[in-house]
Amino acid sequence: MDERNDTRTRLISSATSLFSRKWYGIVSVAEICREAGLSNGVFYRYFTDKLELFRSILDTTHEMIASAIGVIDDDDGRKRLERFVDVLIRFSAEHPDLIAVFREGQYRFVDCENRLEELYERGLGKALGHEVGIAENTFALGGIRFCAIRAALEGVAIDPDSVFAIVERGLFPGSTFSPDLVFAGPVRPLPIGVDEGSRQDLFRAGKRLFGEKGYFETNIHEITDAAGLSVGAFYTHFASKDEFYAELIRRAGSDIRRFISSNLGQGLNRLEREMRGMWLFSLYLQSDRNCYNIVREAEFVLPAEVIAYYGSFVEGYRKHSLVADGLAAGIDEGTAIEFLLGVNHYLGIQSAFTDTYGNLRAKVESLGRYLQSGLSPFLGPETNDSPKG
């Protein structure tokens, strides 16, 4: 490697290490150069600015994922699908730094997420031998991606064989569902408190501002002005902006769980409960888009709080055993929970910003069928009639 390429590689390596540990906005060019053991002036011989370097890392990661998926080739549809699942999980496990940086790129740049979605859809379509439908994509890629990321970045125990088994055969074989039961009855919003005091006023103002502008672009003065309070009132309740933001994340998770549990209803089997829970989660995000923005940004600002946020949902699942409720034999329960969280997560993202009520209901019904039997009916290379839910 010549000296020029070696220097460029050192800058990229230094930046990747820093971006994987810190929010893009607080990493400086000087810090990148210091970690690489280079002077600041050297940086600008290779990159116009920090953004160009960041984009370069994103592009390289995209190319690496495309290359890994591109080698999937087998005459047997089941083997292609198994290989596809393995590639996604293994790539994240082998390149956690790149995945961490790429996750922020997906959040910061819509085109980054769109390109990855298209790449994964093509890969899944190639594995299945047909064009992938929306619900099919949400079920398979939502579950696989979430499991892969949680394992690589948060150390969650995931069984890759179970991930493939879920994608292939579903979670609740033999179960049936009634759409009339899943979508029955009125959905009641959470009660709105009246005269709850300055603390609640701060939460309302902060949630809106953080959701609309982001964490770093919002300061305490703006929050207190929006709440009609003094800065002193803020510090009466919170020691710092980080503490305030952490409490917002905890409240978001608590509100979502309360909304779902209060509207879940009675007399549903486990598959119907999962479907209704998905529907309710998406309805909540449609009514409170700031909730998604806050939790998503917190992955980079306060990652420990987001781990706790998902941990609370996992704990809720653990209280009602999937195994006792008909989980398919041979599937690890912890992996099944993570897979379901992933399907909910990606369905929620889509629903919060794009779905109408009718589209959402149709998706949930399609997802119910995939939870029953997975993609096993569509693994033959000749199949072209997959439901496009």
C-alpha angles and dihedrals in degrees: 000000000000121000094257094054091043091055093047090049091051091053092049092047092049092048093047091053092049097042090050090057102034141039112269092237095062098046111094132202088242091056092049091052093045092053090048092049092241136122120257092244092061091063094068093055087069107026134032092218144331092282093059090052092048091050090049090057091049092050093048092050091050090051091050092051091047090051092049093050092043094068093061104114130144136137091233116078094208092054091048091053092046090051092048092054091047093050094052095047095042095047091056091046093050097043108034093150093054092045091051091052092044091052089060090046089055089052096046100041125041092200090058093058092041092054091049092047090053091048093050092045091053090047093050091045090052090050093049097039096235143069111284121240124220098254091042088054093048093050099046104030095036091055097040096046094047093049092047094049095044091050096046101040105027103029095240112165109248127177107215092200089057091050090055092045091054093049091047103039107014129232107271110039114189093019121127132198138205114217089205089061096040094054098029127132135010121308111228121208121227113274116265114230119227123213093358092155139241095312091061091044089056092050092052093049094043094048092053095045096044090046094050102035107019134241101286094041092055122075132193093252090059091050094050093044090052090049093047092240139117125257087245089061089057093055091048087069105025135036095209146352089262092057090049092049092048090054090050090056092050091049091048092056092045093049093050093050092047092049092051096044094047091052101036095098131199137282098039125135119228096269091049091048091053092049094047090047090053091049093048093046091053092046089053092053091047089057095042112032091165089068092065094046092051096049093043094052091045089067086077101029103042107007094169090060092052091050087053090046092058090038090063091055090048090051090052090054092048091058090064108045115228089201092057090049098056107280109175114267117264096023118123109239095218091053090047090054092050090048091053091048088053094051090049092047096054094039088051093051091052094045096047093061109020118015129099119207092261094050091048094051092049091050093050091050090051091047089052089059091050090049086055100050110358118216095312094115090058105046100101115103090229095057116113102156103082112148109259094209 
